Amino acid sequence: NLLRRSLKVKVKFQVAPVPASRPCVSRFSTYYKGPYKKYMDAMKIAVSDIHVVPIEGNVYAKVDFFVPMAPSWLKAKKEEKLGKFCDNNKDIDNYCKAILDSLNGICYVDDSQVVMIRARKYWTNSDNGHTACEFTPIQE
């Protein structure tokens, strides 16, 4: 059990990445809606298959986001962009927040343990959006 905690955790989610959005605030609650709500619901299902001991202590996260291209794009534009860095107008830190929040209590105890992160976003085919993650404990 102790040995499993010292190993890195690698996971891949076949859920198209979505950047975190601002929550809606009412008198009675705070909630999310739209694509981010759908993403969080899909991630709850996706993480239910992960059975690892959550990392304790500081964590180094490597995250690669494969953002689907719009189906309406012309074939030439899709061919040009495929596999290249994603240059959409969505901030990479919002993508990071979405995935790190989804994995609280699964890959690590809490996302506040992530003290170092390497994140990249790439274009992929419109039906192949996914996120690849690797979490490594940092030994001080």
N, CA, C and O atoms as CSV, one atom per row, in Angstrom:
chain,resi,resn,atom,element,x,y,z
A,1,ASN,N,N,0.824,-1.197,0.000
A,1,ASN,CA,C,0.000,0.000,0.000
A,1,ASN,C,C,0.864,1.255,0.000
A,1,ASN,O,O,0.610,2.182,-0.768
A,2,LEU,N,N,1.880,1.289,0.855
A,2,LEU,CA,C,2.786,2.434,0.882
A,2,LEU,C,C,3.522,2.574,-0.446
A,2,LEU,O,O,3.736,3.685,-0.930
A,3,LEU,N,N,3.908,1.443,-1.033
A,3,LEU,CA,C,4.618,1.466,-2.306
A,3,LEU,C,C,3.745,2.072,-3.400
A,3,LEU,O,O,4.234,2.848,-4.221
A,4,ARG,N,N,2.457,1.726,-3.421
A,4,ARG,CA,C,1.561,2.274,-4.446
A,4,ARG,C,C,1.447,3.779,-4.351
A,4,ARG,O,O,1.246,4.452,-5.362
A,5,ARG,N,N,1.572,4.320,-3.143
A,5,ARG,CA,C,1.444,5.764,-2.980
A,5,ARG,C,C,2.635,6.519,-3.569
A,5,ARG,O,O,2.503,7.686,-3.937
A,6,SER,N,N,3.782,5.874,-3.660
A,6,SER,CA,C,4.962,6.571,-4.147
A,6,SER,C,C,5.064,6.542,-5.670
A,6,SER,O,O,5.932,7.205,-6.238
A,7,LEU,N,N,4.203,5.796,-6.334
A,7,LEU,CA,C,4.252,5.686,-7.784
A,7,LEU,C,C,3.423,6.766,-8.448
A,7,LEU,O,O,2.494,7.316,-7.855
A,8,LYS,N,N,3.775,7.059,-9.690
A,8,LYS,CA,C,2.991,8.044,-10.442
A,8,LYS,C,C,1.673,7.421,-10.885
A,8,LYS,O,O,1.550,6.201,-10.997
A,9,VAL,N,N,0.718,8.263,-11.128
A,9,VAL,CA,C,-0.600,7.841,-11.590
A,9,VAL,C,C,-0.804,8.395,-12.993
A,9,VAL,O,O,-0.726,9.605,-13.207
A,10,LYS,N,N,-1.067,7.502,-13.954
A,10,LYS,CA,C,-1.338,7.920,-15.336
A,10,LYS,C,C,-2.777,7.552,-15.672
A,10,LYS,O,O,-3.203,6.417,-15.458
A,11,VAL,N,N,-3.519,8.514,-16.195
A,11,VAL,CA,C,-4.899,8.264,-16.585
A,11,VAL,C,C,-5.223,9.008,-17.868
A,11,VAL,O,O,-4.648,10.055,-18.164
A,12,LYS,N,N,-6.160,8.442,-18.627
A,12,LYS,CA,C,-6.624,9.072,-19.861
A,12,LYS,C,C,-8.145,9.044,-19.836
A,12,LYS,O,O,-8.748,8.014,-19.534
A,13,PHE,N,N,-8.756,10.164,-20.150
A,13,PHE,CA,C,-10.204,10.280,-20.125
A,13,PHE,C,C,-10.720,10.574,-21.521
A,13,PHE,O,O,-10.292,11.535,-22.159
A,14,GLN,N,N,-11.635,9.752,-21.989
A,14,GLN,CA,C,-12.239,9.926,-23.302
A,14,GLN,C,C,-13.406,10.907,-23.214
A,14,GLN,O,O,-14.484,10.658,-23.753
A,15,VAL,N,N,-13.178,12.000,-22.542
A,15,VAL,CA,C,-14.167,13.064,-22.404
A,15,VAL,C,C,-13.525,14.324,-22.986
A,15,VAL,O,O,-12.434,14.714,-22.569
A,16,ALA,N,N,-14.190,14.951,-23.936
A,16,ALA,CA,C,-13.635,16.156,-24.562
A,16,ALA,C,C,-13.432,17.236,-23.499
A,16,ALA,O,O,-14.354,17.533,-22.739
A,17,PRO,N,N,-12.234,17.827,-23.437
A,17,PRO,CA,C,-11.962,18.839,-22.416
A,17,PRO,C,C,-12.809,20.099,-22.603
A,17,PRO,O,O,-13.078,20.544,-23.719
A,18,VAL,N,N,-13.211,20.644,-21.472
A,18,VAL,CA,C,-14.003,21.871,-21.434
A,18,VAL,C,C,-13.399,22.762,-20.362
A,18,VAL,O,O,-13.112,22.284,-19.264
A,19,PRO,N,N,-13.196,24.048,-20.648
A,19,PRO,CA,C,-12.655,24.927,-19.613
A,19,PRO,C,C,-13.691,25.193,-18.525
A,19,PRO,O,O,-14.892,25.239,-18.793
A,20,ALA,N,N,-13.216,25.366,-17.305
A,20,ALA,CA,C,-14.106,25.688,-16.190
A,20,ALA,C,C,-14.765,27.029,-16.461
A,20,ALA,O,O,-14.148,27.943,-17.009
A,21,SER,N,N,-16.021,27.129,-16.071
A,21,SER,CA,C,-16.750,28.380,-16.241
A,21,SER,C,C,-17.035,28.986,-14.872
A,21,SER,O,O,-16.802,28.360,-13.839
A,22,ARG,N,N,-17.529,30.182,-14.885
A,22,ARG,CA,C,-17.913,30.820,-13.623
A,22,ARG,C,C,-19.197,30.188,-13.117
A,22,ARG,O,O,-20.088,29.878,-13.908
A,23,PRO,N,N,-19.302,29.995,-11.818
A,23,PRO,CA,C,-20.530,29.421,-11.276
A,23,PRO,C,C,-21.667,30.443,-11.297
A,23,PRO,O,O,-21.440,31.652,-11.254
A,24,CYS,N,N,-22.881,29.932,-11.364
A,24,CYS,CA,C,-24.076,30.762,-11.232
A,24,CYS,C,C,-24.415,30.814,-9.749
A,24,CYS,O,O,-24.401,29.791,-9.065
A,25,VAL,N,N,-24.712,31.987,-9.267
A,25,VAL,CA,C,-24.992,32.157,-7.848
A,25,VAL,C,C,-26.421,32.648,-7.676
A,25,VAL,O,O,-26.825,33.659,-8.250
A,26,SER,N,N,-27.177,31.905,-6.869
A,26,SER,CA,C,-28.544,32.334,-6.548
A,26,SER,C,C,-28.628,32.552,-5.034
A,26,SER,O,O,-27.651,32.352,-4.312
A,27,ARG,N,N,-29.763,32.948,-4.586
A,27,ARG,CA,C,-29.947,33.134,-3.144
A,27,ARG,C,C,-29.769,31.831,-2.385
A,27,ARG,O,O,-29.378,31.838,-1.218
A,28,PHE,N,N,-30.055,30.708,-3.042
A,28,PHE,CA,C,-30.100,29.421,-2.352
A,28,PHE,C,C,-28.896,28.524,-2.598
A,28,PHE,O,O,-28.607,27.654,-1.777
A,29,SER,N,N,-28.193,28.714,-3.699
A,29,SER,CA,C,-27.067,27.825,-3.992
A,29,SER,C,C,-26.134,28.410,-5.047
A,29,SER,O,O,-26.409,29.446,-5.653
A,30,THR,N,N,-25.038,27.717,-5.238
A,30,THR,CA,C,-24.089,28.023,-6.300
A,30,THR,C,C,-24.031,26.788,-7.188
A,30,THR,O,O,-23.920,25.673,-6.678
A,31,TYR,N,N,-24.104,26.963,-8.509
A,31,TYR,CA,C,-24.147,25.812,-9.402
A,31,TYR,C,C,-23.543,26.187,-10.755
A,31,TYR,O,O,-23.345,27.361,-11.068
A,32,TYR,N,N,-23.258,25.147,-11.545
A,32,TYR,CA,C,-22.733,25.335,-12.891
A,32,TYR,C,C,-23.798,24.907,-13.890
A,32,TYR,O,O,-24.673,24.102,-13.573
A,33,LYS,N,N,-23.714,25.458,-15.104
A,33,LYS,CA,C,-24.647,25.047,-16.146
A,33,LYS,C,C,-23.919,24.987,-17.486
A,33,LYS,O,O,-22.755,25.374,-17.593
A,34,GLY,N,N,-24.610,24.505,-18.487
A,34,GLY,CA,C,-24.061,24.457,-19.836
A,34,GLY,C,C,-23.024,23.373,-20.036
A,34,GLY,O,O,-23.067,22.343,-19.363
A,35,PRO,N,N,-22.078,23.592,-20.966
A,35,PRO,CA,C,-21.077,22.573,-21.306
A,35,PRO,C,C,-20.234,22.128,-20.111
A,35,PRO,O,O,-19.863,20.957,-20.020
A,36,TYR,N,N,-19.930,23.043,-19.203
A,36,TYR,CA,C,-19.103,22.670,-18.050
A,36,TYR,C,C,-19.844,21.702,-17.134
A,36,TYR,O,O,-19.236,20.775,-16.598
A,37,LYS,N,N,-21.128,21.900,-16.950
A,37,LYS,CA,C,-21.944,20.982,-16.133
A,37,LYS,C,C,-21.951,19.596,-16.768
A,37,LYS,O,O,-21.796,18.592,-16.073
A,38,LYS,N,N,-22.131,19.538,-18.092
A,38,LYS,CA,C,-22.122,18.257,-18.810
A,38,LYS,C,C,-20.756,17.579,-18.677
A,38,LYS,O,O,-20.670,16.365,-18.495
A,39,TYR,N,N,-19.695,18.379,-18.770
A,39,TYR,CA,C,-18.337,17.843,-18.619
A,39,TYR,C,C,-18.149,17.239,-17.235
A,39,TYR,O,O,-17.645,16.123,-17.109
A,40,MET,N,N,-18.546,17.961,-16.200
A,40,MET,CA,C,-18.377,17.467,-14.828
A,40,MET,C,C,-19.185,16.180,-14.607
A,40,MET,O,O,-18.715,15.271,-13.923
A,41,ASP,N,N,-20.374,16.095,-15.169
A,41,ASP,CA,C,-21.183,14.882,-15.063
A,41,ASP,C,C,-20.497,13.710,-15.773
A,41,ASP,O,O,-20.469,12.597,-15.248
A,42,ALA,N,N,-19.945,13.959,-16.960
A,42,ALA,CA,C,-19.242,12.909,-17.709
A,42,ALA,C,C,-17.982,12.463,-16.966
A,42,ALA,O,O,-17.650,11.278,-16.959
A,43,MET,N,N,-17.281,13.414,-16.341
A,43,MET,CA,C,-16.069,13.058,-15.591
A,43,MET,C,C,-16.398,12.228,-14.351
A,43,MET,O,O,-15.616,11.352,-13.983
A,44,LYS,N,N,-17.518,12.476,-13.707
A,44,LYS,CA,C,-17.923,11.658,-12.550
A,44,LYS,C,C,-18.044,10.197,-12.957
A,44,LYS,O,O,-17.642,9.301,-12.215
A,45,ILE,N,N,-18.597,9.966,-14.135
A,45,ILE,CA,C,-18.726,8.596,-14.642
A,45,ILE,C,C,-17.350,8.038,-15.007
A,45,ILE,O,O,-17.038,6.891,-14.684
A,46,ALA,N,N,-16.527,8.844,-15.680
A,46,ALA,CA,C,-15.203,8.395,-16.127
A,46,ALA,C,C,-14.279,8.037,-14.961
A,46,ALA,O,O,-13.520,7.072,-15.050
A,47,VAL,N,N,-14.335,8.800,-13.875
A,47,VAL,CA,C,-13.419,8.528,-12.749
A,47,VAL,C,C,-13.895,7.373,-11.878
A,47,VAL,O,O,-13.146,6.895,-11.026
A,48,SER,N,N,-15.124,6.920,-12.079
A,48,SER,CA,C,-15.629,5.819,-11.253
A,48,SER,C,C,-14.863,4.518,-11.496
A,48,SER,O,O,-14.906,3.614,-10.662
A,49,ASP,N,N,-14.166,4.413,-12.627
A,49,ASP,CA,C,-13.378,3.212,-12.944
A,49,ASP,C,C,-11.962,3.253,-12.385
A,49,ASP,O,O,-11.245,2.256,-12.465
A,50,ILE,N,N,-11.548,4.368,-11.826
A,50,ILE,CA,C,-10.170,4.505,-11.338
A,50,ILE,C,C,-10.089,4.001,-9.900
A,50,ILE,O,O,-10.823,4.453,-9.021
A,51,HIS,N,N,-9.182,3.059,-9.687
A,51,HIS,CA,C,-9.002,2.498,-8.350
A,51,HIS,C,C,-7.525,2.554,-7.979
A,51,HIS,O,O,-6.800,1.569,-8.122
A,52,VAL,N,N,-7.092,3.702,-7.506
A,52,VAL,CA,C,-5.717,3.885,-7.049
A,52,VAL,C,C,-5.758,4.529,-5.668
A,52,VAL,O,O,-6.759,5.121,-5.265
A,53,VAL,N,N,-4.659,4.399,-4.968
A,53,VAL,CA,C,-4.539,5.088,-3.691
A,53,VAL,C,C,-4.169,6.536,-3.998
A,53,VAL,O,O,-3.165,6.781,-4.665
A,54,PRO,N,N,-4.955,7.496,-3.527
A,54,PRO,CA,C,-4.637,8.908,-3.822
A,54,PRO,C,C,-3.256,9.290,-3.292
A,54,PRO,O,O,-2.867,8.891,-2.194
A,55,ILE,N,N,-2.532,10.058,-4.079
A,55,ILE,CA,C,-1.205,10.523,-3.685
A,55,ILE,C,C,-1.352,11.495,-2.519
A,55,ILE,O,O,-2.240,12.348,-2.511
A,56,GLU,N,N,-0.477,11.354,-1.546
A,56,GLU,CA,C,-0.421,12.309,-0.440
A,56,GLU,C,C,0.842,13.136,-0.590
A,56,GLU,O,O,1.840,12.643,-1.117
A,57,GLY,N,N,0.822,14.360,-0.148
A,57,GLY,CA,C,1.983,15.239,-0.275
A,57,GLY,C,C,1.941,16.010,-1.586
A,57,GLY,O,O,0.941,15.995,-2.303
A,58,ASN,N,N,3.041,16.680,-1.882
A,58,ASN,CA,C,3.120,17.522,-3.078
A,58,ASN,C,C,3.073,16.696,-4.363
A,58,ASN,O,O,3.585,15.578,-4.417
A,59,VAL,N,N,2.452,17.265,-5.391
A,59,VAL,CA,C,2.232,16.547,-6.645
A,59,VAL,C,C,2.677,17.399,-7.831
A,59,VAL,O,O,2.448,18.608,-7.874
A,60,TYR,N,N,3.325,16.729,-8.799
A,60,TYR,CA,C,3.662,17.328,-10.092
A,60,TYR,C,C,2.664,16.763,-11.102
A,60,TYR,O,O,2.554,15.547,-11.256
A,61,ALA,N,N,1.947,17.637,-11.783
A,61,ALA,CA,C,0.933,17.213,-12.743
A,61,ALA,C,C,1.374,17.535,-14.167
A,61,ALA,O,O,1.809,18.649,-14.460
A,62,LYS,N,N,1.254,16.538,-15.051
A,62,LYS,CA,C,1.434,16.743,-16.486
A,62,LYS,C,C,0.077,16.464,-17.119
A,62,LYS,O,O,-0.498,15.391,-16.938
A,63,VAL,N,N,-0.426,17.444,-17.861
A,63,VAL,CA,C,-1.755,17.302,-18.445
A,63,VAL,C,C,-1.703,17.726,-19.909
A,63,VAL,O,O,-1.208,18.802,-20.243
A,64,ASP,N,N,-2.226,16.855,-20.777
A,64,ASP,CA,C,-2.346,17.165,-22.201
A,64,ASP,C,C,-3.819,17.133,-22.574
A,64,ASP,O,O,-4.496,16.119,-22.401
A,65,PHE,N,N,-4.302,18.250,-23.086
A,65,PHE,CA,C,-5.693,18.379,-23.505
A,65,PHE,C,C,-5.757,18.244,-25.019
A,65,PHE,O,O,-5.028,18.926,-25.738
A,66,PHE,N,N,-6.622,17.371,-25.499
A,66,PHE,CA,C,-6.826,17.192,-26.931
A,66,PHE,C,C,-8.216,17.732,-27.251
A,66,PHE,O,O,-9.229,17.058,-27.064
A,67,VAL,N,N,-8.228,18.966,-27.737
A,67,VAL,CA,C,-9.456,19.727,-27.939
A,67,VAL,C,C,-10.011,19.420,-29.328
A,67,VAL,O,O,-9.296,19.546,-30.322
A,68,PRO,N,N,-11.290,19.014,-29.403
A,68,PRO,CA,C,-11.866,18.699,-30.717
A,68,PRO,C,C,-12.068,19.938,-31.580
A,68,PRO,O,O,-12.440,21.010,-31.102
A,69,MET,N,N,-11.811,19.750,-32.862
A,69,MET,CA,C,-12.050,20.825,-33.820
A,69,MET,C,C,-13.541,20.886,-34.123
A,69,MET,O,O,-14.246,19.884,-34.000
A,70,ALA,N,N,-14.010,22.037,-34.509
A,70,ALA,CA,C,-15.425,22.211,-34.857
A,70,ALA,C,C,-15.758,21.394,-36.101
A,70,ALA,O,O,-15.017,21.440,-37.083
A,71,PRO,N,N,-16.856,20.653,-36.075
A,71,PRO,CA,C,-17.242,19.872,-37.259
A,71,PRO,C,C,-17.475,20.747,-38.491
A,71,PRO,O,O,-17.368,20.268,-39.620
A,72,SER,N,N,-17.790,22.018,-38.282
A,72,SER,CA,C,-18.079,22.920,-39.401
A,72,SER,C,C,-16.830,23.402,-40.134
A,72,SER,O,O,-16.932,23.997,-41.207
A,73,TRP,N,N,-15.643,23.146,-39.559
A,73,TRP,CA,C,-14.424,23.598,-40.225
A,73,TRP,C,C,-14.244,22.878,-41.552
A,73,TRP,O,O,-14.649,21.727,-41.714
A,74,LEU,N,N,-13.629,23.577,-42.496
A,74,LEU,CA,C,-13.310,22.970,-43.792
A,74,LEU,C,C,-12.241,21.897,-43.607
A,74,LEU,O,O,-11.424,21.970,-42.689
A,75,LYS,N,N,-12.258,20.914,-44.481
A,75,LYS,CA,C,-11.318,19.793,-44.406
A,75,LYS,C,C,-9.866,20.285,-44.418
A,75,LYS,O,O,-9.032,19.767,-43.675
A,76,ALA,N,N,-9.564,21.275,-45.251
A,76,ALA,CA,C,-8.195,21.803,-45.357
A,76,ALA,C,C,-7.754,22.412,-44.019
A,76,ALA,O,O,-6.613,22.225,-43.596
A,77,LYS,N,N,-8.650,23.131,-43.364
A,77,LYS,CA,C,-8.311,23.740,-42.077
A,77,LYS,C,C,-8.080,22.660,-41.022
A,77,LYS,O,O,-7.165,22.770,-40.206
A,78,LYS,N,N,-8.910,21.621,-41.042
A,78,LYS,CA,C,-8.747,20.516,-40.089
A,78,LYS,C,C,-7.402,19.816,-40.288
A,78,LYS,O,O,-6.711,19.507,-39.317
A,79,GLU,N,N,-7.034,19.568,-41.539
A,79,GLU,CA,C,-5.757,18.921,-41.843
A,79,GLU,C,C,-4.581,19.783,-41.394
A,79,GLU,O,O,-3.575,19.275,-40.898
A,80,GLU,N,N,-4.722,21.090,-41.576
A,80,GLU,CA,C,-3.661,22.018,-41.180
A,80,GLU,C,C,-3.473,22.048,-39.663
A,80,GLU,O,O,-2.340,22.114,-39.186
A,81,LYS,N,N,-4.558,22.000,-38.906
A,81,LYS,CA,C,-4.516,22.155,-37.445
A,81,LYS,C,C,-4.268,20.852,-36.690
A,81,LYS,O,O,-3.760,20.892,-35.569
A,82,LEU,N,N,-4.609,19.699,-37.265
A,82,LEU,CA,C,-4.541,18.420,-36.557
A,82,LEU,C,C,-3.179,18.171,-35.912
A,82,LEU,O,O,-2.150,18.184,-36.588
A,83,GLY,N,N,-3.183,17.944,-34.601
A,83,GLY,CA,C,-1.954,17.647,-33.865
A,83,GLY,C,C,-1.128,18.865,-33.480
A,83,GLY,O,O,-0.131,18.734,-32.769
A,84,LYS,N,N,-1.522,20.034,-33.932
A,84,LYS,CA,C,-0.794,21.261,-33.582
A,84,LYS,C,C,-1.338,21.812,-32.273
A,84,LYS,O,O,-2.397,21.396,-31.804
A,85,PHE,N,N,-0.601,22.754,-31.688
A,85,PHE,CA,C,-1.078,23.396,-30.469
A,85,PHE,C,C,-2.418,24.059,-30.720
A,85,PHE,O,O,-2.624,24.697,-31.753
A,86,CYS,N,N,-3.317,23.908,-29.781
A,86,CYS,CA,C,-4.653,24.481,-29.861
A,86,CYS,C,C,-4.563,25.975,-29.567
A,86,CYS,O,O,-4.123,26.379,-28.490
A,87,ASP,N,N,-4.977,26.782,-30.522
A,87,ASP,CA,C,-4.877,28.233,-30.383
A,87,ASP,C,C,-6.258,28.882,-30.253
A,87,ASP,O,O,-6.475,30.003,-30.713
A,88,ASN,N,N,-7.192,28.154,-29.615
A,88,ASN,CA,C,-8.513,28.750,-29.415
A,88,ASN,C,C,-8.421,29.852,-28.359
A,88,ASN,O,O,-7.356,30.069,-27.782
A,89,ASN,N,N,-9.513,30.534,-28.108
A,89,ASN,CA,C,-9.473,31.678,-27.194
A,89,ASN,C,C,-9.797,31.288,-25.745
A,89,ASN,O,O,-10.096,32.159,-24.929
A,90,LYS,N,N,-9.741,30.013,-25.423
A,90,LYS,CA,C,-10.033,29.555,-24.068
A,90,LYS,C,C,-8.725,29.394,-23.290
A,90,LYS,O,O,-7.774,28.789,-23.784
A,91,ASP,N,N,-8.684,29.933,-22.085
A,91,ASP,CA,C,-7.461,29.932,-21.280
A,91,ASP,C,C,-7.120,28.530,-20.778
A,91,ASP,O,O,-7.987,27.793,-20.309
A,92,ILE,N,N,-5.845,28.183,-20.885
A,92,ILE,CA,C,-5.402,26.846,-20.476
A,92,ILE,C,C,-5.580,26.636,-18.967
A,92,ILE,O,O,-5.790,25.505,-18.528
A,93,ASP,N,N,-5.498,27.703,-18.172
A,93,ASP,CA,C,-5.670,27.534,-16.733
A,93,ASP,C,C,-7.095,27.107,-16.384
A,93,ASP,O,O,-7.303,26.437,-15.373
A,94,ASN,N,N,-8.082,27.484,-17.205
A,94,ASN,CA,C,-9.452,27.037,-16.968
A,94,ASN,C,C,-9.640,25.565,-17.316
A,94,ASN,O,O,-10.416,24.867,-16.663
A,95,TYR,N,N,-8.934,25.090,-18.342
A,95,TYR,CA,C,-8.932,23.655,-18.641
A,95,TYR,C,C,-8.311,22.896,-17.456
A,95,TYR,O,O,-8.824,21.858,-17.036
A,96,CYS,N,N,-7.210,23.426,-16.929
A,96,CYS,CA,C,-6.533,22.779,-15.795
A,96,CYS,C,C,-7.447,22.713,-14.573
A,96,CYS,O,O,-7.523,21.682,-13.906
A,97,LYS,N,N,-8.128,23.794,-14.288
A,97,LYS,CA,C,-9.026,23.812,-13.131
A,97,LYS,C,C,-10.093,22.730,-13.263
A,97,LYS,O,O,-10.400,22.033,-12.296
A,98,ALA,N,N,-10.656,22.590,-14.458
A,98,ALA,CA,C,-11.715,21.607,-14.677
A,98,ALA,C,C,-11.230,20.190,-14.401
A,98,ALA,O,O,-11.907,19.439,-13.699
A,99,ILE,N,N,-10.075,19.808,-14.935
A,99,ILE,CA,C,-9.606,18.430,-14.750
A,99,ILE,C,C,-9.112,18.205,-13.326
A,99,ILE,O,O,-9.367,17.148,-12.748
A,100,LEU,N,N,-8.411,19.180,-12.748
A,100,LEU,CA,C,-7.895,19.002,-11.388
A,100,LEU,C,C,-9.032,18.894,-10.376
A,100,LEU,O,O,-8.957,18.088,-9.449
A,101,ASP,N,N,-10.081,19.695,-10.543
A,101,ASP,CA,C,-11.244,19.594,-9.658
A,101,ASP,C,C,-11.923,18.227,-9.798
A,101,ASP,O,O,-12.401,17.666,-8.812
A,102,SER,N,N,-11.963,17.697,-11.016
A,102,SER,CA,C,-12.606,16.404,-11.264
A,102,SER,C,C,-11.892,15.251,-10.558
A,102,SER,O,O,-12.510,14.239,-10.227
A,103,LEU,N,N,-10.605,15.409,-10.335
A,103,LEU,CA,C,-9.807,14.302,-9.802
A,103,LEU,C,C,-9.528,14.401,-8.306
A,103,LEU,O,O,-8.763,13.604,-7.763
A,104,ASN,N,N,-10.148,15.380,-7.636
A,104,ASN,CA,C,-10.019,15.493,-6.176
A,104,ASN,C,C,-10.456,14.191,-5.518
A,104,ASN,O,O,-11.530,13.669,-5.819
A,105,GLY,N,N,-9.631,13.672,-4.629
A,105,GLY,CA,C,-9.969,12.451,-3.915
A,105,GLY,C,C,-9.775,11.182,-4.722
A,105,GLY,O,O,-9.979,10.087,-4.198
A,106,ILE,N,N,-9.387,11.299,-5.985
A,106,ILE,CA,C,-9.196,10.133,-6.847
A,106,ILE,C,C,-7.703,9.862,-7.045
A,106,ILE,O,O,-7.192,8.830,-6.610
A,107,CYS,N,N,-7.008,10.793,-7.702
A,107,CYS,CA,C,-5.573,10.641,-7.963
A,107,CYS,C,C,-4.723,11.271,-6.867
A,107,CYS,O,O,-3.565,10.896,-6.684
A,108,TYR,N,N,-5.282,12.207,-6.152
A,108,TYR,CA,C,-4.631,12.886,-5.033
A,108,TYR,C,C,-5.730,13.250,-4.053
A,108,TYR,O,O,-6.912,13.249,-4.397
A,109,VAL,N,N,-5.333,13.559,-2.841
A,109,VAL,CA,C,-6.329,13.853,-1.813
A,109,VAL,C,C,-7.084,15.142,-2.150
A,109,VAL,O,O,-8.312,15.188,-2.075
A,110,ASP,N,N,-6.332,16.193,-2.523
A,110,ASP,CA,C,-6.939,17.484,-2.861
A,110,ASP,C,C,-6.074,18.174,-3.900
A,110,ASP,O,O,-4.851,18.033,-3.888
A,111,ASP,N,N,-6.710,18.928,-4.809
A,111,ASP,CA,C,-5.934,19.571,-5.873
A,111,ASP,C,C,-5.008,20.671,-5.370
A,111,ASP,O,O,-4.175,21.165,-6.129
A,112,SER,N,N,-5.137,21.061,-4.112
A,112,SER,CA,C,-4.186,22.032,-3.542
A,112,SER,C,C,-2.797,21.420,-3.387
A,112,SER,O,O,-1.822,22.142,-3.177
A,113,GLN,N,N,-2.696,20.087,-3.490
A,113,GLN,CA,C,-1.396,19.407,-3.417
A,113,GLN,C,C,-0.566,19.626,-4.679
A,113,GLN,O,O,0.652,19.451,-4.655
A,114,VAL,N,N,-1.210,20.005,-5.772
A,114,VAL,CA,C,-0.500,20.207,-7.040
A,114,VAL,C,C,0.297,21.499,-6.917
A,114,VAL,O,O,-0.264,22.594,-6.895
A,115,VAL,N,N,1.622,21.348,-6.837
A,115,VAL,CA,C,2.505,22.503,-6.665
A,115,VAL,C,C,3.278,22.830,-7.939
A,115,VAL,O,O,3.918,23.877,-8.033
A,116,MET,N,N,3.213,21.932,-8.913
A,116,MET,CA,C,3.902,22.155,-10.180
A,116,MET,C,C,3.053,21.495,-11.272
A,116,MET,O,O,2.554,20.382,-11.104
A,117,ILE,N,N,2.900,22.209,-12.391
A,117,ILE,CA,C,2.069,21.668,-13.467
A,117,ILE,C,C,2.681,21.996,-14.824
A,117,ILE,O,O,3.219,23.083,-15.033
A,118,ARG,N,N,2.588,21.029,-15.746
A,118,ARG,CA,C,2.944,21.228,-17.146
A,118,ARG,C,C,1.681,20.901,-17.930
A,118,ARG,O,O,1.215,19.761,-17.909
A,119,ALA,N,N,1.132,21.875,-18.608
A,119,ALA,CA,C,-0.106,21.672,-19.348
A,119,ALA,C,C,0.062,22.117,-20.796
A,119,ALA,O,O,0.697,23.132,-21.083
A,120,ARG,N,N,-0.526,21.328,-21.708
A,120,ARG,CA,C,-0.500,21.650,-23.130
A,120,ARG,C,C,-1.865,21.344,-23.713
A,120,ARG,O,O,-2.581,20.475,-23.217
A,121,LYS,N,N,-2.223,22.064,-24.772
A,121,LYS,CA,C,-3.471,21.744,-25.457
A,121,LYS,C,C,-3.213,21.640,-26.955
A,121,LYS,O,O,-2.533,22.474,-27.553
A,122,TYR,N,N,-3.781,20.584,-27.542
A,122,TYR,CA,C,-3.599,20.269,-28.949
A,122,TYR,C,C,-4.962,20.157,-29.623
A,122,TYR,O,O,-5.973,19.891,-28.973
A,123,TRP,N,N,-4.968,20.363,-30.933
A,123,TRP,CA,C,-6.171,20.114,-31.716
A,123,TRP,C,C,-6.239,18.621,-32.040
A,123,TRP,O,O,-5.216,17.979,-32.275
A,124,THR,N,N,-7.447,18.087,-32.047
A,124,THR,CA,C,-7.658,16.709,-32.466
A,124,THR,C,C,-8.949,16.636,-33.267
A,124,THR,O,O,-9.681,17.621,-33.358
A,125,ASN,N,N,-9.230,15.481,-33.844
A,125,ASN,CA,C,-10.460,15.305,-34.633
A,125,ASN,C,C,-11.690,15.597,-33.780
A,125,ASN,O,O,-11.655,15.456,-32.557
A,126,SER,N,N,-12.766,16.002,-34.426
A,126,SER,CA,C,-13.958,16.442,-33.700
A,126,SER,C,C,-14.599,15.346,-32.858
A,126,SER,O,O,-15.347,15.659,-31.932
A,127,ASP,N,N,-14.336,14.078,-33.144
A,127,ASP,CA,C,-14.928,12.989,-32.365
A,127,ASP,C,C,-13.926,12.336,-31.410
A,127,ASP,O,O,-14.211,11.281,-30.844
A,128,ASN,N,N,-12.751,12.959,-31.227
A,128,ASN,CA,C,-11.682,12.312,-30.468
A,128,ASN,C,C,-11.151,13.180,-29.329
A,128,ASN,O,O,-9.978,13.055,-28.975
A,129,GLY,N,N,-11.961,14.045,-28.749
A,129,GLY,CA,C,-11.484,14.876,-27.646
A,129,GLY,C,C,-11.201,14.027,-26.417
A,129,GLY,O,O,-11.993,13.152,-26.064
A,130,HIS,N,N,-10.081,14.281,-25.770
A,130,HIS,CA,C,-9.733,13.546,-24.558
A,130,HIS,C,C,-8.677,14.304,-23.765
A,130,HIS,O,O,-8.153,15.321,-24.220
A,131,THR,N,N,-8.371,13.797,-22.576
A,131,THR,CA,C,-7.360,14.398,-21.718
A,131,THR,C,C,-6.468,13.290,-21.181
A,131,THR,O,O,-6.958,12.274,-20.687
A,132,ALA,N,N,-5.153,13.486,-21.278
A,132,ALA,CA,C,-4.180,12.536,-20.731
A,132,ALA,C,C,-3.473,13.205,-19.557
A,132,ALA,O,O,-2.973,14.324,-19.676
A,133,CYS,N,N,-3.437,12.512,-18.430
A,133,CYS,CA,C,-2.861,13.088,-17.202
A,133,CYS,C,C,-1.818,12.143,-16.613
A,133,CYS,O,O,-1.912,10.921,-16.730
A,134,GLU,N,N,-0.833,12.746,-15.984
A,134,GLU,CA,C,0.167,11.998,-15.213
A,134,GLU,C,C,0.469,12.787,-13.948
A,134,GLU,O,O,0.822,13.964,-14.005
A,135,PHE,N,N,0.327,12.125,-12.809
A,135,PHE,CA,C,0.556,12.759,-11.523
A,135,PHE,C,C,1.682,12.032,-10.813
A,135,PHE,O,O,1.634,10.814,-10.637
A,136,THR,N,N,2.700,12.784,-10.405
A,136,THR,CA,C,3.875,12.222,-9.752
A,136,THR,C,C,4.083,12.885,-8.403
A,136,THR,O,O,4.075,14.112,-8.303
A,137,PRO,N,N,4.273,12.071,-7.351
A,137,PRO,CA,C,4.591,12.696,-6.061
A,137,PRO,C,C,5.973,13.330,-6.117
A,137,PRO,O,O,6.889,12.793,-6.740
A,138,ILE,N,N,6.114,14.457,-5.472
A,138,ILE,CA,C,7.403,15.149,-5.421
A,138,ILE,C,C,8.050,14.825,-4.076
A,138,ILE,O,O,7.517,15.141,-3.012
A,139,GLN,N,N,9.199,14.194,-4.160
A,139,GLN,CA,C,9.950,13.875,-2.935
A,139,GLN,C,C,10.874,15.041,-2.627
A,139,GLN,O,O,11.698,15.426,-3.456
A,140,GLU,N,N,10.735,15.596,-1.442
A,140,GLU,CA,C,11.569,16.739,-1.072
A,140,GLU,C,C,12.750,16.312,-0.239
A,140,GLU,O,O,13.558,17.149,0.161
